[in-house]
Amino acid sequence: MERSKLISVLVLTSSRADFGIYLPLLNRLKKDSQFNLKILAFGTHLSISHGYTLNQINEAGFAADFQISSLLANDASEDIATSYALTSLKFTDFWLLFKNQFDWVFVLGDRFEMAAAVAAGIPFNIPFAHIHGGETTLGAIDNIYRHFITLSSKLHFVALEEYRTRIHKLLESSTNNCNVIGALSLENLQEIKLLNHGEFKEKWSIDLELPSILITVHPETVEFSKNGDYSLEIYKALKKLSQDRQLIITMPNADTKGSVFRKVYEKLKAQQPNKVFLIENFGTQSYFTCMKYVGLMIGNTSSGIIEAASFKKYVLNVGDRQKGRIAGDNVVHLPFDSETIINEANIYFNKSFEEGNIYDKGGAVDIILEKLKEYAAIS
């Protein structure tokens, strides 16, 4: 019997968020003897101020075979631009050394660090495989980075049919290299055992049996000059909501002016130390556990759009960061207005959403591995 070709795969992970999404794929790649898996960690994984989430990779049973550190500590526009340039420069050296060693290099989403890594790989003809392309988020410069990564990739795995149509328009071709798989992150629900109330309290000192709201608000990076005003509206809304509910706040990404939100969260924590909890890095198991037990989510994160419906949760999606991304009926779109946020939170808190998740297609990892093996068989 002819032996199957060994497929060498490199996975680029730049943050706690994309690693959690990758996890079901990483587990299967690790177990399948036809694949030689390597992981490259960069971005906020190596940032002390963002929780040094390299530990999350190790705790999940993997190793960062390669590490590239390139982020600056500050978050002004020039700092983001410099971090982009430095990331691209360091990846140039990496691709020069390893340009012919990987059959596929997986990239995910839309972060500026990921785009910088891809930009450096274009002259080397690196075979990028992009997950979560074709989506639109008009309130974030990530929208530009996502489409750039799509244009730079040879293989695509998208969440919805509408996103495949958009990629065909971007590429000006109805390529067969674009596959609809649903949301990869939802495969975690089949693999990860969520914590019970007691286990979560022991790990985080947070009692989820008390009325709680999960908050994940990142800065807007197109209209970033308004983040000061937006953070003030969030502060006023959360201060009111904290009177009779716990607030569990996951801290912002390394984005332009993310520090203004960090400051208001720290102010809230100082005022209500027993009711406001600031989390730098939950990890997938704890984040999903928290999502399961809270009464409501507030924020402008993709997890609210893509994952919350699987936990029957309503989400108050504030501002324009996710504008354009297809959302289910559990997502309530609101402006950065404190009174509106407070009123809608009171309406939707503990209200269960029963219509299912439009992003849950099932079998995402199976499709990815099947496609990788198909390409290996014909190459």
VOBA-1610 file (N, C-alpha, C; in pm, whole numbers, padded with zeros to 5 digits, always signed):
BEGIN
Met+00085-00119+00000Met+00000+00000+00000Met+00089+00125+00000Glu+00055+00220-00088Glu+00135+00342-00096Glu+00113+00428+00027Arg+00224+00475+00083Arg+00217+00555+00204Arg+00170+00696+00171Ser+00078+00751+00253Ser+00027+00886+00231Ser+00139+00988+00250Lys+00133+01093+00171Lys+00234+01198+00180Lys+00222+01272+00313Leu+00336+01297+00377Leu+00337+01376+00501Leu+00312+01522+00466Ile+00218+01583+00536Ile+00180+01722+00509Ile+00233+01810+00622Ser+00317+01903+00587Ser+00377+01993+00686Ser+00293+02118+00699Val+00244+02145+00822Val+00154+02258+00847Val+00212+02348+00956Leu+00218+02476+00926Leu+00255+02577+01025Leu+00132+02659+01058Val+00104+02677+01187Val-00010+02759+01231Val+00043+02885+01297Leu+00003+03001+01245Leu+00041+03130+01304Leu-00067+03173+01402Thr-00030+03195+01527Thr-00124+03243+01629Thr-00068+03368+01695Ser-00146+03475+01693Ser-00097+03604+01743Ser-00168+03650+01870Ser-00267+03572+01918Ser-00342+03620+02035Ser-00416+03506+02102Arg-00465+03533+02222Arg-00548+03436+02296Arg-00672+03401+02216Ala-00725+03500+02143Ala-00851+03479+02071Ala-00835+03381+01957Asp-00734+03402+01872Asp-00723+03312+01758Asp-00677+03173+01801Phe-00598+03163+01910Phe-00557+03031+01955Phe-00677+02948+01999Gly-00771+03011+02069Gly-00891+02940+02111Gly-00974+02892+01993Ile-00978+02970+01885Ile-01050+02929+01766Ile-00980+02813+01696Tyr-00847+02821+01690Tyr-00768+02716+01626Tyr-00775+02581+01699Leu-00805+02581+01828Leu-00781+02466+01913Leu-00837+02334+01860Pro-00962+02328+01812Pro-01010+02199+01759Pro-00927+02149+01640Leu-00882+02241+01556Leu-00799+02204+01442Leu-00662+02155+01490Leu-00604+02224+01586Leu-00473+02185+01637Leu-00477+02045+01698Asn-00583+02016+01772Asn-00595+01883+01834Asn-00599+01772+01730Arg-00671+01795+01622Arg-00682+01692+01518Arg-00552+01680+01438Leu-00489+01792+01408Leu-00362+01788+01336Leu-00256+01712+01416Lys-00259+01734+01547Lys-00163+01668+01636Lys-00183+01516+01638Lys-00307+01472+01629Lys-00338+01330+01639Lys-00322+01255+01508Asp-00331+01325+01396Asp-00328+01262+01265Asp-00183+01247+01218Ser-00141+01124+01198Ser-00001+01096+01164Ser+00039+01147+01026Gln-00058+01187+00946Gln-00024+01237+00813Gln+00024+01383+00817Phe+00008+01447+00935Phe+00044+01588+00945Phe+00164+01608+01038Asn+00252+01697+00997Asn+00362+01744+01081Asn+00329+01887+01121Leu+00285+01906+01245Leu+00234+02035+01292Leu+00343+02114+01363Lys+00354+02242+01326Lys+00439+02337+01396Lys+00356+02461+01428Ile+00387+02526+01540Ile+00314+02646+01582Ile+00412+02762+01598Leu+00375+02877+01544Leu+00452+03000+01561Leu+00367+03098+01640Ala+00415+03139+01757Ala+00344+03234+01843Ala+00409+03371+01832Phe+00325+03474+01820Phe+00375+03611+01814Phe+00266+03704+01867Gly+00278+03833+01842Gly+00175+03927+01886Gly+00161+03932+02036Thr+00036+03938+02084Thr+00011+03954+02228Thr+00042+03829+02309His+00064+03716+02243His+00106+03596+02317His+00233+03623+02398Leu+00317+03714+02350Leu+00446+03741+02413Leu+00447+03873+02488Ser+00329+03928+02512Ser+00316+04057+02580Ser+00275+04038+02726Ile+00358+04081+02817Ile+00327+04072+02960Ile+00202+04152+02992Ser+00185+04269+02931Ser+00070+04356+02961Ser-00062+04299+02910His-00056+04196+02825His-00178+04132+02776His-00190+03988+02824Gly-00124+03957+02934Gly-00144+03829+03000Gly-00045+03721+02964Tyr+00052+03752+02876Tyr+00153+03656+02833Tyr+00089+03520+02805Thr+00008+03516+02700Thr-00075+03398+02673Thr+00001+03285+02606Leu+00132+03297+02596Leu+00212+03181+02556Leu+00185+03064+02651Asn+00156+03097+02778Asn+00122+02994+02876Asn-00002+02916+02836Gln-00096+02984+02770Gln-00220+02919+02728Gln-00190+02809+02626Ile-00093+02832+02539Ile-00055+02732+02440Ile+00003+02609+02510Asn+00090+02633+02606Asn+00151+02522+02680Asn+00048+02444+02760Glu-00044+02514+02825Glu-00145+02449+02907Glu-00240+02363+02823Ala-00254+02397+02697Ala-00342+02319+02607Ala-00271+02196+02551Gly-00145+02178+02589Gly-00072+02059+02546Gly+00010+02076+02420Phe+00036+02203+02383Phe+00114+02231+02264Phe+00239+02311+02301Ala+00327+02323+02206Ala+00448+02403+02225Ala+00457+02505+02113Ala+00507+02623+02144Ala+00535+02722+02042Ala+00672+02690+01983Asp+00672+02624+01869Asp+00798+02582+01806Asp+00882+02702+01764Phe+00812+02812+01731Phe+00879+02936+01694Phe+00812+03051+01768Gln+00889+03154+01803Gln+00835+03272+01869Gln+00896+03396+01806Ile+00810+03496+01781Ile+00856+03624+01727Ile+00793+03735+01808Ser+00875+03817+01871Ser+00828+03929+01954Ser+00847+04059+01878Ser+00737+04137+01864Ser+00749+04257+01781Ser+00654+04370+01820Leu+00572+04353+01924Leu+00475+04457+01960Leu+00536+04562+02052Leu+00502+04688+02027Leu+00539+04795+02118Leu+00435+04801+02230Ala+00474+04862+02342Ala+00386+04865+02459Ala+00273+04967+02443Asn+00296+05075+02372Asn+00197+05182+02360Asn+00098+05155+02247Asp-00010+05236+02242Asp-00117+05205+02147Asp-00162+05324+02064Ala-00074+05426+02048Ala-00105+05534+01956Ala-00093+05483+01813Ser-00144+05558+01718Ser-00142+05515+01578Ser-00002+05483+01530Glu+00095+05570+01568Glu+00232+05547+01523Glu+00291+05421+01585Asp+00246+05386+01706Asp+00295+05263+01770Asp+00241+05139+01699Ile+00114+05143+01659Ile+00056+05031+01585Ile+00128+05016+01451Ala+00151+05128+01382Ala+00220+05124+01253Ala+00362+05070+01268Thr+00430+05113+01374Thr+00567+05065+01396Thr+00568+04917+01430Ser+00471+04872+01510Ser+00460+04729+01541Ser+00435+04648+01415Tyr+00352+04701+01327Tyr+00325+04634+01199Tyr+00455+04618+01120Ala+00529+04727+01108Ala+00653+04724+01031Ala+00755+04630+01092Leu+00766+04634+01225Leu+00863+04548+01294Leu+00824+04401+01280Thr+00693+04372+01290Thr+00647+04234+01271Thr+00681+04185+01131Ser+00653+04266+01031Ser+00683+04228+00893Ser+00833+04207+00873Leu+00915+04294+00932Leu+01060+04283+00919Leu+01111+04152+00979Lys+01061+04117+01098Lys+01107+03994+01164Lys+01057+03870+01090Phe+00936+03877+01034Phe+00886+03763+00957Phe+00961+03748+00824Thr+01016+03856+00772Thr+01099+03845+00653Thr+01216+03751+00678Asp+01280+03769+00791Asp+01391+03679+00828Asp+01343+03535+00844Phe+01223+03520+00905Phe+01171+03385+00926Phe+01141+03317+00794Trp+01069+03386+00704Trp+01034+03324+00576Trp+01159+03294+00493Leu+01258+03375+00505Leu+01383+03350+00432Leu+01444+03217+00473Leu+01435+03186+00602Leu+01492+03062+00654Leu+01404+02940+00626Phe+01271+02959+00631Phe+01179+02844+00629Phe+01083+02844+00509Lys+01113+02919+00405Lys+01017+02942+00296Lys+00970+02815+00225Asn+01051+02712+00223Asn+01015+02591+00149Asn+00981+02473+00239Gln+00960+02498+00368Gln+00945+02387+00461Gln+00800+02352+00496Phe+00703+02433+00451Phe+00564+02410+00491Phe+00475+02398+00368Asp+00391+02294+00368Asp+00292+02279+00261Asp+00183+02383+00273Trp+00144+02411+00398Trp+00041+02514+00424Trp+00076+02591+00550Val+00048+02721+00547Val+00064+02807+00664Val-00073+02866+00697Phe-00128+02826+00811Phe-00262+02874+00849Phe-00255+03011+00915Val-00342+03097+00866Val-00359+03231+00924Val-00508+03250+00951Leu-00541+03327+01053Leu-00681+03337+01094Leu-00717+03483+01117Gly-00833+03520+01063Gly-00894+03646+01100Gly-00835+03769+01035Asp-00810+03870+01119Asp-00796+04006+01066Asp-00706+04099+01148Arg-00626+04044+01237Arg-00542+04129+01321Arg-00429+04193+01238Phe-00385+04312+01279Phe-00278+04379+01205Phe-00148+04301+01212Glu-00124+04231+01324Glu-00002+04150+01335Glu-00004+04037+01233Met-00123+03975+01217Met-00135+03866+01122Met-00113+03916+00979Ala-00169+04032+00949Ala-00151+04090+00816Ala-00004+04121+00790Ala+00067+04168+00892Ala+00210+04198+00875Ala+00291+04073+00846Ala+00257+03963+00914Ala+00326+03836+00890Ala+00301+03789+00747Val+00178+03805+00701Val+00142+03764+00565Val+00212+03852+00462Ala+00216+03983+00488Ala+00280+04076+00394Ala+00424+04036+00366Ala+00494+03996+00470Ala+00634+03956+00453Ala+00646+03826+00373Gly+00542+03745+00374Gly+00547+03616+00306Gly+00516+03621+00158Ile+00456+03729+00111Ile+00413+03736-00030Ile+00530+03720-00127Pro+00643+03790-00110Pro+00753+03772-00207Pro+00812+03631-00207Phe+00789+03556-00099Phe+00840+03419-00089Phe+00739+03315-00138Asn+00621+03364-00182Asn+00515+03274-00232Asn+00474+03172-00126Ile+00459+03218-00003Ile+00418+03130+00107Ile+00274+03083+00084Pro+00245+02954+00098Pro+00109+02902+00075Pro+00018+02922+00196Phe-00043+03037+00205Phe-00129+03069+00319Phe-00268+03008+00301Ala-00322+02955+00411Ala-00461+02907+00419Ala-00532+02994+00521His-00636+03066+00478His-00700+03169+00561His-00834+03120+00615Ile-00851+03133+00746Ile-00977+03101+00813Ile-01048+03230+00852His-01179+03237+00828His-01265+03351+00863His-01243+03470+00771Gly-01216+03444+00645Gly-01214+03551+00547Gly-01354+03584+00498Gly-01364+03690+00418Gly-01490+03729+00356Gly-01584+03806+00444Glu-01552+03823+00571Glu-01640+03893+00664Glu-01615+04044+00655Thr-01706+04122+00712Thr-01695+04268+00707Thr-01714+04325+00846Thr-01624+04415+00886Thr-01635+04487+01014Thr-01595+04631+00988Leu-01693+04714+00955Leu-01665+04848+00904Leu-01611+04944+01009Gly-01628+04911+01138Gly-01579+05000+01242Gly-01437+04970+01287Ala-01370+04879+01217Ala-01234+04842+01256Ala-01145+04838+01133Ile-01022+04886+01147Ile-00927+04877+01037Ile-00894+04731+01006Asp-00932+04641+01097Asp-00916+04498+01073Asp-00985+04455+00943Asn-01089+04529+00903Asn-01160+04497+00780Asn-01064+04499+00661Ile-00975+04597+00659Ile-00876+04608+00552Ile-00777+04492+00561Tyr-00729+04465+00682Tyr-00632+04357+00700Tyr-00690+04222+00659Arg-00817+04199+00694Arg-00880+04070+00662Arg-00884+04048+00510His-00927+04150+00436His-00935+04136+00291His-00796+04122+00230Phe-00699+04191+00287Phe-00562+04177+00239Phe-00512+04034+00258Ile-00540+03976+00374Ile-00499+03837+00399Ile-00568+03743+00301Thr-00696+03768+00274Thr-00768+03687+00175Thr-00699+03693+00039Leu-00666+03813-00006Leu-00603+03830-00137Leu-00465+03764-00143Ser-00404+03744-00027Ser-00269+03687-00021Ser-00270+03537-00002Ser-00388+03476+00012Ser-00398+03334+00047Ser-00438+03248-00073Lys-00399+03122-00066Lys-00427+03027-00173Lys-00542+02932-00140Leu-00580+02926-00013Leu-00685+02836+00033Leu-00767+02909+00139His-00900+02891+00133His-00988+02971+00219His-01092+02881+00286Phe-01115+02908+00415Phe-01218+02839+00491Phe-01304+02946+00558Val-01429+02959+00511Val-01516+03068+00554Val-01633+03014+00635Ala-01697+03105+00709Ala-01802+03063+00801Ala-01938+03047+00735Leu-01970+03130+00636Leu-02103+03130+00576Leu-02093+03140+00424Glu-02197+03095+00356Glu-02200+03101+00209Glu-02186+03245+00160Glu-02246+03339+00231Glu-02234+03480+00191Glu-02089+03526+00189Tyr-02008+03472+00280Tyr-01867+03511+00284Tyr-01788+03449+00169Arg-01829+03330+00126Arg-01766+03272+00008Arg-01794+03359-00115Thr-01916+03407-00127Thr-01952+03495-00239Thr-01867+03621-00238Arg-01843+03676-00119Arg-01761+03797-00111Arg-01616+03770-00150Ile-01564+03654-00111Ile-01427+03620-00149Ile-01416+03603-00300His-01516+03543-00362His-01514+03531-00508His-01508+03668-00574Lys-01578+03766-00515Lys-01574+03902-00570Lys-01436+03965-00547Leu-01380+03943-00429Leu-01248+03999-00399Leu-01142+03942-00494Leu-01149+03813-00517Leu-01049+03746-00599Leu-01079+03757-00748Glu-01200+03808-00779Glu-01246+03818-00917Glu-01242+03681-00986Ser-01277+03581-00906Ser-01275+03443-00956Ser-01361+03355-00866Ser-01436+03263-00928Ser-01515+03166-00850Ser-01427+03045-00819Thr-01325+03067-00739Thr-01226+02964-00709Thr-01287+02849-00631Asn-01240+02728-00662Asn-01281+02610-00586Asn-01203+02597-00456Asn-01111+02689-00431Asn-01028+02684-00311Asn-01094+02748-00190Cys-01222+02782-00201Cys-01295+02848-00092Cys-01403+02754-00040Asn-01399+02723+00089Asn-01485+02622+00149Asn-01563+02678+00267Val-01694+02650+00271Val-01779+02694+00382Val-01774+02589+00492Ile-01735+02630+00613Ile-01720+02535+00724Ile-01797+02575+00850Gly-01865+02692+00849Gly-01920+02741+00974Gly-01810+02801+01060Ala-01837+02815+01189Ala-01739+02873+01281Ala-01656+02763+01347Leu-01527+02764+01321Leu-01437+02663+01375Leu-01441+02660+01527Ser-01455+02776+01590Ser-01451+02783+01737Ser-01561+02700+01802Leu-01674+02683+01734Leu-01786+02609+01792Leu-01756+02460+01807Glu-01655+02411+01736Glu-01613+02272+01753Glu-01560+02249+01895Asn-01516+02357+01960Asn-01469+02344+02099Asn-01578+02292+02192Leu-01703+02321+02159Leu-01814+02278+02245Leu-01828+02127+02249Gln-01774+02059+02147Gln-01777+01913+02145Gln-01659+01852+02219Glu-01554+01932+02242Glu-01428+01879+02292Glu-01392+01925+02434Ile-01437+02043+02471Ile-01395+02101+02599Ile-01505+02082+02703Lys-01471+02027+02815Lys-01564+02014+02927Lys-01567+02146+03004Leu-01682+02209+03004Leu-01694+02337+03072Leu-01693+02317+03224Leu-01654+02422+03294Leu-01647+02418+03440Leu-01786+02432+03500Asn-01805+02375+03620Asn-01929+02403+03694Asn-01908+02528+03778His-02013+02570+03848His-02003+02693+03928His-01888+02688+04027Gly-01876+02576+04096Gly-01774+02564+04200Gly-01633+02567+04143Glu-01612+02497+04032Glu-01480+02494+03969Glu-01441+02632+03918Phe-01538+02702+03860Phe-01509+02836+03809Phe-01475+02932+03924Lys-01552+02922+04033Lys-01526+03009+04148Lys-01390+02982+04209Glu-01352+02855+04216Glu-01221+02820+04271Glu-01108+02875+04185Lys-01129+02875+04054Lys-01023+02919+03963Lys-01013+03070+03953Trp-01129+03140+03957Trp-01129+03283+03929Trp-01181+03370+04044Ser-01227+03307+04151Ser-01286+03381+04265Ser-01406+03464+04221Ile-01483+03409+04128Ile-01604+03475+04079Ile-01719+03376+04093Asp-01827+03418+04160Asp-01943+03332+04182Asp-02045+03356+04071Leu-02051+03266+03974Leu-02141+03281+03861Leu-02286+03249+03895Glu-02311+03207+04018Glu-02450+03188+04059Glu-02515+03322+04092Leu-02433+03428+04103Leu-02486+03564+04121Leu-02517+03624+03985Pro-02614+03716+03976Pro-02647+03779+03847Pro-02523+03848+03788Ser-02489+03810+03664Ser-02363+03857+03606Ser-02380+03894+03459Ile-02297+03988+03415Ile-02289+04029+03275Ile-02145+04013+03229Leu-02126+03955+03111Leu-01994+03941+03051Leu-01974+04056+02952Ile-01866+04132+02969Ile-01840+04250+02887Ile-01708+04235+02813Thr-01711+04254+02682Thr-01590+04256+02601Thr-01603+04370+02501Val-01545+04484+02535Val-01552+04602+02447Val-01411+04640+02406His-01386+04637+02276His-01259+04680+02220His-01274+04821+02162Pro-01163+04892+02141Pro-01173+05025+02079Pro-01217+05017+01934Glu-01279+05126+01886Glu-01306+05137+01744Glu-01178+05191+01679Thr-01134+05127+01574Thr-01004+05162+01518Thr-01013+05236+01385Val-01134+05262+01336Val-01151+05355+01224Val-01173+05495+01279Glu-01277+05512+01358Glu-01302+05641+01425Glu-01237+05640+01563Phe-01105+05618+01568Phe-01039+05598+01697Phe-01035+05725+01781Ser-01052+05842+01719Ser-01051+05967+01796Ser-01172+05978+01888Lys-01276+05897+01864Lys-01398+05900+01945Lys-01393+05802+02062Asn-01286+05728+02076Asn-01281+05626+02181Asn-01290+05683+02321Gly-01241+05806+02339Gly-01256+05870+02470Gly-01402+05887+02506Asp-01482+05937+02411Asp-01626+05954+02434Asp-01694+05819+02451Tyr-01657+05722+02369Tyr-01718+05591+02378Tyr-01689+05525+02513Ser-01567+05537+02558Ser-01530+05475+02686Ser-01607+05539+02802Leu-01634+05669+02792Leu-01712+05737+02896Leu-01855+05685+02900Glu-01915+05664+02783Glu-02051+05609+02778Glu-02054+05466+02835Ile-01954+05388+02803Ile-01945+05253+02860Ile-01930+05260+03011Tyr-01847+05351+03059Tyr-01827+05366+03204Tyr-01959+05399+03273Lys-02034+05495+03218Lys-02159+05535+03283Lys-02260+05420+03282Ala-02265+05347+03173Ala-02360+05234+03166Ala-02322+05124+03264Leu-02194+05089+03268Leu-02151+04980+03355Leu-02159+05019+03502Lys-02134+05144+03532Lys-02146+05189+03672Lys-02288+05169+03722Lys-02385+05200+03637Lys-02525+05181+03676Lys-02559+05033+03685Leu-02516+04954+03588Leu-02549+04812+03585Leu-02483+04736+03700Ser-02371+04787+03749Ser-02299+04718+03857Ser-02369+04731+03992Gln-02473+04813+04000Gln-02545+04829+04126Gln-02614+04701+04169Asp-02661+04623+04071Asp-02732+04499+04109Asp-02685+04377+04030Arg-02570+04389+03961Arg-02516+04276+03888Arg-02363+04277+03895Gln-02304+04159+03887Gln-02159+04149+03873Gln-02121+04182+03729Leu-02007+04248+03712Leu-01956+04276+03579Leu-01825+04199+03561Ile-01821+04112+03462Ile-01701+04035+03431Ile-01647+04089+03300Ile-01537+04160+03307Ile-01485+04236+03193Ile-01357+04172+03142Thr-01359+04128+03015Thr-01236+04082+02953Thr-01169+04203+02888Met-01038+04217+02906Met-00968+04339+02870Met-00946+04349+02719Pro-00932+04473+02668Pro-00924+04495+02523Pro-00797+04439+02459Asn-00806+04420+02328Asn-00692+04380+02247Asn-00587+04491+02241Ala-00474+04458+02181Ala-00369+04558+02155Ala-00406+04635+02029Asp-00502+04727+02042Asp-00550+04808+01931Asp-00527+04955+01960Thr-00542+05036+01856Thr-00526+05179+01871Thr-00619+05233+01980Lys-00560+05299+02079Lys-00634+05364+02189Lys-00711+05266+02277Gly-00667+05143+02282Gly-00731+05048+02373Gly-00713+05086+02519Ser-00610+05164+02549Ser-00581+05201+02687Ser-00690+05287+02750Val-00767+05361+02668Val-00871+05446+02728Val-00981+05361+02790Phe-01008+05244+02730Phe-01107+05154+02790Phe-01049+05085+02913Arg-00923+05049+02907Arg-00859+04989+03024Arg-00869+05082+03145Lys-00851+05209+03124Lys-00853+05305+03235Lys-00990+05314+03301Val-01097+05315+03218Val-01231+05324+03279Val-01266+05193+03350Tyr-01219+05081+03298Tyr-01244+04953+03366Tyr-01171+04950+03501Glu-01050+04998+03503Glu-00975+05001+03628Glu-01040+05096+03729Lys-01098+05204+03679Lys-01171+05297+03766Lys-01293+05229+03827Leu-01368+05155+03744Leu-01484+05080+03794Leu-01443+04977+03899Lys-01334+04910+03872Lys-01285+04808+03965Lys-01250+04871+04100Ala-01188+04987+04097Ala-01152+05055+04222Ala-01276+05097+04300Gln-01383+05132+04228Gln-01506+05176+04294Gln-01590+05059+04345Gln-01585+04947+04274Gln-01667+04829+04309Gln-01579+04704+04307Pro-01485+04693+04397Pro-01389+04581+04391Pro-01451+04443+04404Asn-01567+04434+04467Asn-01630+04303+04486Asn-01733+04269+04379Lys-01758+04364+04287Lys-01860+04339+04185Lys-01806+04353+04042Val-01686+04404+04030Val-01625+04422+03897Val-01498+04338+03892Phe-01490+04253+03788Phe-01376+04162+03774Phe-01312+04186+03637Leu-01183+04213+03638Leu-01108+04240+03515Leu-01024+04117+03481Ile-01046+04062+03363Ile-00978+03939+03322Ile-00893+03966+03198Glu-00763+03944+03211Glu-00673+03963+03098Glu-00681+03845+03001Asn-00691+03726+03055Asn-00691+03608+02969Asn-00769+03495+03034Phe-00890+03470+02986Phe-00973+03363+03039Phe-00930+03226+02985Gly-00891+03221+02860Gly-00875+03092+02794Gly-01012+03043+02748Thr-01013+02951+02653Thr-01138+02909+02590Thr-01234+02842+02688Gln-01185+02753+02773Gln-01272+02681+02865Gln-01345+02777+02960Ser-01271+02867+03020Ser-01332+02959+03117Ser-01419+03064+03050Tyr-01379+03108+02930Tyr-01460+03208+02859Tyr-01595+03149+02820Phe-01593+03027+02768Phe-01719+02963+02732Phe-01803+02931+02856Thr-01737+02891+02964Thr-01810+02867+03088Thr-01880+02993+03135Cys-01807+03103+03131Cys-01865+03231+03171Cys-01983+03268+03082Met-01966+03249+02952Met-02072+03279+02857Met-02197+03196+02887Lys-02176+03072+02930Lys-02288+02982+02959Lys-02372+03032+03075Tyr-02308+03085+03178Tyr-02380+03113+03303Tyr-02423+03258+03321Val-02366+03353+03248Val-02407+03492+03267Val-02546+03515+03209Gly-02605+03627+03247Gly-02739+03659+03198Gly-02741+03738+03070Leu-02624+03792+03029Leu-02620+03880+02912Leu-02475+03906+02875Met-02453+03935+02745Met-02323+03982+02699Met-02336+04124+02645Ile-02236+04206+02673Ile-02229+04341+02617Ile-02091+04357+02556Gly-02085+04412+02434Gly-01954+04435+02376Gly-01959+04462+02228Asn-01842+04449+02165Asn-01832+04465+02020Asn-01732+04364+01964Thr-01741+04242+02014Thr-01647+04137+01979Thr-01711+04033+01889Ser-01630+03969+01808Ser-01681+03866+01718Ser-01741+03748+01793Ser-01694+03722+01915Ser-01749+03610+01992Ser-01897+03630+02024Gly-01938+03755+02041Gly-02080+03783+02062Gly-02162+03752+01938Ile-02107+03785+01823Ile-02177+03760+01698Ile-02180+03610+01665Ile-02066+03544+01683Ile-02048+03408+01631Ile-02083+03299+01731Glu-02051+03319+01858Glu-02059+03209+01954Glu-02175+03217+02053Ala-02221+03337+02086Ala-02317+03353+02196Ala-02447+03278+02174Ala-02492+03271+02050Ala-02621+03203+02023Ala-02616+03056+02061Ser-02499+02995+02056Ser-02487+02854+02095Ser-02510+02835+02245Phe-02500+02943+02322Phe-02527+02940+02466Phe-02662+03003+02498Lys-02742+03029+02393Lys-02876+03088+02406Lys-02873+03225+02471Lys-02767+03303+02441Lys-02750+03434+02503Lys-02782+03546+02404Tyr-02843+03650+02459Tyr-02856+03775+02385Tyr-02730+03857+02404Val-02700+03937+02303Val-02580+04019+02302Val-02617+04163+02266Leu-02572+04258+02345Leu-02583+04398+02309Leu-02454+04436+02237Asn-02462+04451+02106Asn-02345+04484+02024Asn-02338+04635+02006Val-02237+04698+02067Val-02230+04844+02069Val-02137+04897+01960Gly-02178+05008+01899Gly-02093+05077+01804Gly-02083+05009+01669Asp-01979+05046+01594Asp-01966+05003+01456Asp-01855+04903+01432Arg-01784+04860+01536Arg-01670+04772+01515Arg-01709+04646+01437Gln-01826+04589+01465Gln-01872+04468+01397Gln-01972+04496+01285Lys-01988+04622+01249Lys-02086+04659+01147Lys-02056+04590+01015Gly-02153+04521+00960Gly-02136+04449+00835Gly-02124+04300+00852Arg-02086+04254+00971Arg-02076+04110+00995Arg-02217+04053+01013Ile-02245+03942+00948Ile-02378+03881+00954Ile-02403+03829+01095Ala-02519+03864+01151Ala-02549+03829+01290Ala-02687+03765+01299Gly-02704+03680+01399Gly-02834+03619+01426Gly-02925+03715+01500Asp-03047+03671+01526Asp-03146+03758+01590Asp-03121+03778+01739Asn-03021+03708+01793Asn-02986+03729+01934Asn-02900+03852+01954Val-02854+03912+01846Val-02764+04028+01854Val-02845+04156+01838Val-02838+04242+01939Val-02910+04370+01940Val-02807+04481+01919His-02819+04554+01809His-02720+04656+01774His-02757+04789+01838Leu-02659+04849+01907Leu-02681+04972+01982Leu-02568+05072+01958Pro-02596+05200+01975Pro-02489+05300+01972Pro-02416+05304+02106Phe-02305+05373+02110Phe-02235+05397+02236Phe-02310+05506+02313Asp-02422+05469+02372Asp-02505+05561+02449Asp-02543+05492+02579Ser-02503+05549+02690Ser-02517+05482+02819Ser-02663+05451+02853Glu-02754+05545+02830Glu-02894+05522+02866Glu-02954+05410+02783Thr-02921+05406+02655Thr-02972+05299+02568Thr-02918+05164+02613Ile-02791+05158+02645Ile-02730+05033+02690Ile-02795+04985+02818Ile-02818+05075+02913Ile-02881+05038+03041Ile-03022+04985+03018Asn-03100+05057+02937Asn-03238+05016+02912Asn-03246+04879+02844Glu-03162+04859+02742Glu-03165+04732+02670Glu-03112+04617+02756Ala-03016+04647+02841Ala-02964+04544+02932Ala-03073+04495+03026Asn-03155+04585+03073Asn-03264+04547+03163Asn-03370+04464+03090Ile-03387+04489+02960Ile-03486+04414+02882Ile-03437+04272+02855Tyr-03309+04257+02817Tyr-03260+04129+02768Tyr-03186+04045+02872Phe-03162+04099+02989Phe-03091+04021+03091Phe-03172+03897+03130Asn-03106+03782+03126Asn-03166+03651+03159Asn-03275+03608+03062Lys-03283+03674+02947Lys-03378+03631+02844Lys-03309+03529+02755Ser-03370+03413+02736Ser-03306+03304+02661Ser-03339+03314+02513Phe-03236+03294+02430Phe-03253+03293+02285Phe-03263+03148+02238Glu-03368+03112+02165Glu-03396+02972+02137Glu-03387+02934+01988Glu-03340+03024+01903Glu-03350+02999+01759Glu-03228+02932+01698Gly-03126+02901+01775Gly-03009+02835+01720Gly-02905+02932+01668Asn-02794+02876+01620Asn-02679+02956+01580Asn-02655+02940+01430Ile-02663+03050+01356Ile-02645+03045+01210Ile-02502+03006+01172Tyr-02407+03017+01266Tyr-02267+02985+01238Tyr-02232+02839+01270Asp-02326+02765+01323Asp-02299+02626+01362Asp-02336+02533+01247Lys-02237+02497+01166Lys-02258+02407+01053Lys-02220+02263+01086Gly-02126+02246+01181Gly-02078+02113+01218Gly-01974+02061+01119Gly-01875+01989+01172Gly-01777+01924+01086Gly-01672+02013+01026Ala-01644+02127+01087Ala-01547+02222+01031Ala-01409+02160+01016Val-01362+02093+01120Val-01227+02035+01115Val-01220+01924+01010Asp-01326+01843+01000Asp-01328+01736+00900Asp-01308+01792+00760Ile-01375+01903+00730Ile-01363+01963+00597Ile-01221+02013+00573Ile-01162+02079+00672Ile-01027+02132+00656Ile-00927+02020+00629Leu-00931+01915+00711Leu-00836+01806+00693Leu-00857+01733+00560Glu-00982+01717+00522Glu-01011+01652+00394Glu-00952+01731+00278Lys-00965+01863+00282Lys-00913+01947+00174Lys-00760+01943+00171Leu-00697+01947+00287Leu-00551+01941+00292Leu-00500+01809+00232Lys-00568+01701+00263Lys-00528+01569+00211Lys-00554+01558+00061Glu-00661+01620+00014Glu-00689+01621-00129Glu-00578+01690-00206Tyr-00534+01805-00156Tyr-00428+01879-00223Tyr-00297+01801-00219Ala-00271+01733-00107Ala-00148+01653-00096Ala-00149+01538-00195Ala-00265+01481-00219Ala-00276+01365-00307Ala-00250+01400-00454Ile-00281+01527-00492Ile-00265+01565-00631Ile-00138+01644-00656Ser-00063+01674-00551Ser+00058+01755-00568Ser+00179+01669-00603
//
